[in-house]
Amino acid sequence: MNSEYLIIDCPKNFDNRADEIKRSIEVYLRSNVIRNLVKLFNEDVPQNRSLIELSKWLVDFSEVWDFRKKQKSALDKKTGEFARWLVNDDTSWSDEKRNLILESARIMGLIDEVKPKEDEYDYFLVLGGARYTCHMRPKLAAEFIYNQGFMPKKVVLLATSRPVSDSERIATDTYAPEAETEFDLILAGARKVFELGNLYKNDKYDDANKNKSWNTIEYSQNGNTPEVLAISAPSSDPEQRRANSADTYEFFLNNYKVDKGSKILLLTSQIYVPYQHMEAIRTIAFKYDVYVETVGIPPRWTGVLPGMRNPVHYLQEIRATLVSIDRFLKEYKF
């Protein structure tokens, strides 16, 4: 557990990782931060439950924080999905309640910039997303490489074939006006910040069910720019949904030789760091014996942009982290 923030770290010790993560999760779920957040909504966290029982209780309770599903305005008509950026903070929070939620979010790692801990990483995994993120996250990777001296073996851009929503066009048109999918967005964002060489490999598979399709584009190393690999991954449950972040992680690890013990730096937006990090621990750190660290876009970069910095947004992502923890505990039978 991080000493300054309530964050579940990925253990470097590969021998007893399960025990270390279990202890870290126990501290997290039984923390005063979680307890005080629950009390704000007129409930008390049961202290006499087993870890798996407590996790389930918190996931069930946190449905009250699932504002995407509670607000009809969050439904994007084009994709038929609930979009985080369409959630409105229309709740009349008292100052005391708002401040406690925001301070809890800060302690839980959803607000402050956290810099990479290691001196070097084998891979940068840059996550795709909506609106400005497919420009800002590659920009963060470029900042680490060109201005801070990091030189990973490969920069991996992870995206999906999700259609660009009409509601995000005002943002995406500033850097990728021709983009049709999230994969197009992250390619456009990468081209703006990286000195890319010539395209030397493009593999793809098209299926009538778009959730099964995949696409990879690989650029050779060019000067100070390492190899750049862009992946649009297929879904692991194609009959039910499109690919999610976990699918993109696993597609990369399953299809490219990544040595055990490799150090991976995951790049996302700060509000998503706890959730994306927990998903990476669950899906790839354990299965492939790699070390994963997660960092987000510095808040100073997004200060002038419309963001998600209200209590409803932070509570939504705290719930997402709880759901990921619960998946981990069930999957590894803790």
C-alpha positions as CSV (number, residue, x, y, z in Angstrom):
1,M,0.0,0.0,0.0
2,N,1.3,3.4,-0.9
3,S,2.3,5.3,2.2
4,E,0.9,8.7,1.1
5,Y,-2.1,7.6,-0.9
6,L,-4.6,4.8,-0.4
7,I,-3.5,3.0,-3.6
8,I,-3.0,-0.7,-4.2
9,D,0.5,-1.1,-5.5
10,C,1.7,-3.9,-7.7
11,P,4.3,-5.9,-5.7
12,K,7.8,-6.2,-7.1
13,N,8.3,-9.4,-5.1
14,F,7.1,-12.2,-7.4
15,D,7.2,-14.9,-4.8
16,N,4.4,-13.9,-2.5
17,R,2.5,-11.3,-4.6
18,A,-0.9,-12.8,-3.8
19,D,-0.4,-12.3,0.0
20,E,0.9,-8.8,-0.5
21,I,-2.0,-7.7,-2.7
22,K,-4.5,-9.4,-0.3
23,R,-3.1,-7.4,2.6
24,S,-3.2,-4.2,0.6
25,I,-6.8,-4.8,-0.4
26,E,-7.7,-5.5,3.2
27,V,-6.3,-2.2,4.3
28,Y,-8.0,-0.4,1.4
29,L,-11.5,-1.9,2.0
30,R,-11.4,-1.4,5.7
31,S,-9.9,2.1,5.6
32,N,-11.5,5.1,7.3
33,V,-11.6,6.8,3.9
34,I,-14.1,4.1,2.6
35,R,-15.9,4.1,5.9
36,N,-16.4,7.8,5.9
37,L,-17.6,7.9,2.3
38,V,-20.2,5.2,3.0
39,K,-21.4,7.1,6.1
40,L,-22.1,10.1,3.9
41,F,-24.8,8.0,2.3
42,N,-26.3,6.8,5.6
43,E,-24.8,3.4,5.8
44,D,-22.1,1.8,8.0
45,V,-19.4,-0.6,6.6
46,P,-19.8,-3.9,8.3
47,Q,-16.6,-4.7,10.0
48,N,-17.2,-8.4,10.9
49,R,-17.4,-9.7,7.3
50,S,-14.7,-11.7,5.6
51,L,-12.7,-9.9,2.9
52,I,-14.7,-11.4,0.0
53,E,-18.0,-10.7,1.8
54,L,-17.0,-7.1,2.6
55,S,-16.0,-6.6,-1.0
56,K,-19.4,-7.8,-2.3
57,W,-21.1,-5.6,0.2
58,L,-19.2,-2.5,-1.0
59,V,-19.9,-3.3,-4.6
60,D,-23.6,-3.7,-3.9
61,F,-23.7,-0.5,-1.8
62,S,-21.8,1.5,-4.4
63,E,-24.6,1.2,-6.9
64,V,-25.7,4.4,-5.4
65,W,-22.6,5.9,-7.0
66,D,-23.4,4.5,-10.4
67,F,-24.5,7.9,-11.9
68,R,-24.0,6.8,-15.5
69,K,-26.9,4.4,-15.2
70,K,-28.9,6.7,-12.9
71,Q,-28.8,9.6,-15.4
72,K,-30.6,9.3,-18.7
73,S,-28.5,12.2,-20.0
74,A,-25.4,10.0,-19.8
75,L,-26.7,7.6,-22.5
76,D,-25.0,8.3,-25.8
77,K,-27.5,7.7,-28.5
78,K,-25.0,6.9,-31.2
79,T,-23.2,4.1,-29.3
80,G,-26.0,3.0,-27.0
81,E,-23.6,3.2,-24.1
82,F,-23.4,5.3,-21.0
83,A,-20.6,7.8,-21.3
84,R,-18.7,9.2,-18.3
85,W,-18.4,12.6,-19.8
86,L,-22.1,13.0,-20.1
87,V,-22.7,12.6,-16.4
88,N,-24.0,15.8,-14.8
89,D,-23.2,16.9,-11.3
90,D,-26.8,18.0,-10.6
91,T,-26.8,16.9,-7.0
92,S,-27.1,19.7,-4.4
93,W,-24.1,18.7,-2.3
94,S,-23.4,20.6,1.0
95,D,-19.9,22.1,1.2
96,E,-19.0,19.6,3.9
97,K,-20.1,16.6,1.8
98,R,-18.5,17.9,-1.4
99,N,-15.2,18.6,0.4
100,L,-15.1,15.2,2.1
101,I,-15.7,13.4,-1.3
102,L,-13.0,15.5,-3.0
103,E,-10.5,14.9,-0.2
104,S,-11.3,11.2,-0.2
105,A,-10.7,11.1,-4.0
106,R,-7.4,12.8,-3.5
107,I,-6.3,10.3,-0.9
108,M,-7.4,7.5,-3.2
109,G,-5.2,8.7,-6.0
110,L,-7.8,10.1,-8.4
111,I,-6.6,13.8,-8.4
112,D,-2.9,14.5,-7.7
113,E,-0.2,13.9,-10.3
114,V,2.0,10.9,-9.4
115,K,5.3,10.6,-11.2
116,P,6.9,7.3,-12.3
117,K,8.8,5.6,-9.5
118,E,11.3,3.6,-11.7
119,D,14.3,4.9,-13.7
120,E,13.4,2.8,-16.7
121,Y,10.5,0.7,-18.1
122,D,10.4,-1.9,-20.8
123,Y,7.0,-0.9,-22.2
124,F,4.7,2.1,-22.1
125,L,1.1,1.1,-22.5
126,V,-0.9,4.2,-23.5
127,L,-4.7,3.7,-23.1
128,G,-7.2,5.0,-25.6
129,G,-10.2,6.9,-24.5
130,A,-12.7,9.6,-25.4
131,R,-12.5,13.3,-26.3
132,Y,-9.1,14.8,-25.7
133,T,-7.5,11.7,-24.1
134,C,-6.2,10.1,-27.2
135,H,-4.1,13.2,-27.8
136,M,-3.1,13.9,-24.2
137,R,-2.0,10.4,-23.2
138,P,0.4,9.9,-26.2
139,K,1.6,13.4,-25.4
140,L,2.5,12.3,-21.8
141,A,4.4,9.3,-23.2
142,A,6.3,11.7,-25.6
143,E,7.1,14.0,-22.6
144,F,8.7,11.1,-20.7
145,I,10.7,10.0,-23.8
146,Y,11.9,13.3,-25.3
147,N,12.1,15.4,-22.2
148,Q,12.7,13.0,-19.3
149,G,15.0,10.5,-20.9
150,F,12.9,7.3,-20.7
151,M,13.5,4.9,-23.6
152,P,11.2,1.9,-23.4
153,K,11.5,-1.0,-25.9
154,K,8.1,-0.2,-27.2
155,V,5.3,2.3,-26.9
156,V,2.0,0.4,-27.2
157,L,-1.1,2.4,-28.0
158,L,-4.2,0.4,-26.8
159,A,-7.6,1.3,-28.2
160,T,-10.8,-0.3,-29.5
161,S,-13.1,0.1,-32.5
162,R,-15.6,2.1,-30.5
163,P,-17.2,4.7,-32.8
164,V,-16.5,8.4,-32.0
165,S,-19.6,9.8,-30.4
166,D,-21.2,13.0,-31.6
167,S,-21.0,14.3,-28.1
168,E,-17.2,14.2,-28.2
169,R,-16.7,15.7,-31.6
170,I,-16.2,19.2,-30.3
171,A,-13.0,17.8,-28.6
172,T,-11.8,15.2,-31.1
173,D,-12.2,17.5,-34.1
174,T,-9.4,19.6,-32.7
175,Y,-6.8,16.9,-33.4
176,A,-8.5,14.2,-35.4
177,P,-11.5,15.5,-37.5
178,E,-11.5,12.6,-39.8
179,A,-11.5,9.9,-37.1
180,E,-14.3,7.4,-37.1
181,T,-13.2,5.2,-34.2
182,E,-11.2,5.4,-30.9
183,F,-8.4,3.6,-32.8
184,D,-8.3,6.4,-35.3
185,L,-8.1,8.9,-32.5
186,I,-5.1,7.4,-30.8
187,L,-3.3,7.1,-34.1
188,A,-3.9,10.7,-34.8
189,G,-2.8,11.7,-31.3
190,A,0.4,9.7,-31.6
191,R,1.2,11.2,-35.0
192,K,1.1,14.7,-33.5
193,V,3.6,14.0,-30.7
194,F,5.9,11.2,-32.0
195,E,8.5,11.2,-34.7
196,L,7.1,8.1,-36.4
197,G,9.0,6.2,-39.0
198,N,7.6,4.4,-42.0
199,L,4.8,2.0,-41.5
200,Y,6.4,-1.5,-41.8
201,K,3.7,-3.9,-40.5
202,N,-0.1,-3.9,-40.5
203,D,-2.1,-6.9,-39.5
204,K,-5.8,-7.0,-39.1
205,Y,-8.8,-9.3,-38.9
206,D,-12.3,-8.2,-39.9
207,D,-15.4,-10.0,-38.8
208,A,-19.1,-9.3,-39.3
209,N,-19.3,-9.0,-35.6
210,K,-17.1,-5.9,-35.1
211,N,-16.4,-6.9,-31.5
212,K,-14.3,-9.8,-32.9
213,S,-12.3,-7.6,-35.3
214,W,-8.8,-6.5,-34.5
215,N,-6.1,-4.3,-36.0
216,T,-2.4,-3.7,-35.3
217,I,-0.1,-1.2,-36.8
218,E,3.6,-1.2,-36.0
219,Y,6.2,1.6,-36.6
220,S,9.9,1.0,-36.5
221,Q,12.2,2.9,-34.2
222,N,13.0,6.3,-35.6
223,G,15.8,8.3,-34.0
224,N,14.8,9.1,-30.4
225,T,11.4,7.4,-30.9
226,P,11.2,3.8,-29.8
227,E,9.1,1.3,-31.7
228,V,5.4,2.3,-31.6
229,L,2.7,-0.4,-31.8
230,A,-1.0,0.5,-32.1
231,I,-3.6,-2.1,-31.2
232,S,-7.3,-2.2,-31.7
233,A,-8.2,-5.3,-29.7
234,P,-11.1,-7.7,-30.0
235,S,-13.6,-8.3,-27.1
236,S,-13.2,-11.3,-24.9
237,D,-17.0,-11.4,-24.8
238,P,-17.9,-10.4,-28.4
239,E,-21.5,-11.5,-28.2
240,Q,-22.2,-9.1,-25.3
241,R,-19.9,-6.1,-25.6
242,R,-17.1,-4.3,-27.3
243,A,-13.5,-4.7,-26.1
244,N,-12.6,-3.0,-22.8
245,S,-9.3,-2.0,-21.2
246,A,-8.6,-5.4,-19.8
247,D,-9.1,-7.0,-23.3
248,T,-6.5,-4.6,-24.7
249,Y,-4.0,-5.4,-22.0
250,E,-4.3,-9.1,-22.5
251,F,-4.3,-8.9,-26.3
252,F,-0.9,-7.3,-26.2
253,L,0.6,-9.7,-23.6
254,N,-0.9,-12.7,-25.4
255,N,0.4,-11.8,-28.9
256,Y,3.8,-10.2,-28.2
257,K,6.8,-11.6,-26.4
258,V,7.0,-9.9,-23.1
259,D,9.6,-11.3,-20.7
260,K,8.7,-12.2,-17.2
261,G,9.8,-9.5,-14.8
262,S,9.2,-6.8,-17.4
263,K,8.4,-3.3,-16.1
264,I,5.3,-1.8,-17.6
265,L,4.2,1.9,-17.3
266,L,0.5,2.3,-17.9
267,L,-0.6,5.8,-19.0
268,T,-4.2,7.0,-18.6
269,S,-6.0,10.0,-17.1
270,Q,-5.6,10.6,-13.3
271,I,-9.2,10.0,-12.4
272,Y,-9.0,6.5,-13.9
273,V,-5.6,5.6,-12.4
274,P,-6.9,3.4,-9.4
275,Y,-9.4,1.5,-11.6
276,Q,-7.0,0.9,-14.6
277,H,-4.2,0.0,-12.3
278,M,-6.3,-2.6,-10.4
279,E,-7.5,-4.0,-13.7
280,A,-3.9,-4.3,-14.9
281,I,-2.9,-6.1,-11.7
282,R,-5.9,-8.5,-12.1
283,T,-5.4,-9.2,-15.8
284,I,-1.7,-9.1,-16.6
285,A,0.6,-8.6,-13.5
286,F,-0.5,-11.9,-12.0
287,K,-0.9,-13.9,-15.1
288,Y,2.3,-12.9,-16.9
289,D,4.6,-12.1,-13.9
290,V,5.2,-8.5,-14.9
291,Y,5.4,-5.3,-12.8
292,V,2.8,-2.6,-13.6
293,E,2.7,1.0,-12.5
294,T,0.1,3.5,-13.6
295,V,0.3,7.3,-14.0
296,G,-2.1,9.9,-15.3
297,I,-2.1,13.1,-17.3
298,P,-0.9,16.0,-15.1
299,P,-3.8,18.2,-13.9
300,R,-2.0,21.3,-15.2
301,W,-2.4,20.0,-18.8
302,T,-6.2,19.7,-18.5
303,G,-6.9,22.8,-16.4
304,V,-8.4,24.7,-19.3
305,L,-10.4,21.8,-20.7
306,P,-13.9,20.6,-19.6
307,G,-13.2,17.7,-17.3
308,M,-14.7,15.4,-14.8
309,R,-13.8,16.9,-11.5
310,N,-17.1,16.8,-9.6
311,P,-18.1,14.5,-6.7
312,V,-20.3,12.4,-9.0
313,H,-17.3,11.6,-11.3
314,Y,-15.0,10.7,-8.5
315,L,-17.6,8.5,-6.8
316,Q,-18.3,6.8,-10.1
317,E,-14.6,5.8,-10.5
318,I,-14.2,4.8,-6.9
319,R,-17.1,2.4,-7.5
320,A,-15.3,1.1,-10.6
321,T,-12.2,0.4,-8.5
322,L,-14.3,-1.5,-6.0
323,V,-15.8,-3.6,-8.8
324,S,-12.3,-4.4,-10.1
325,I,-11.1,-5.4,-6.6
326,D,-14.2,-7.7,-6.3
327,R,-13.4,-9.3,-9.7
328,F,-9.8,-9.9,-8.5
329,L,-10.8,-11.5,-5.2
330,K,-13.3,-13.8,-7.0
331,E,-10.9,-14.7,-9.8
332,Y,-8.1,-15.7,-7.5
333,K,-10.4,-17.2,-4.9
334,F,-9.4,-15.1,-1.9
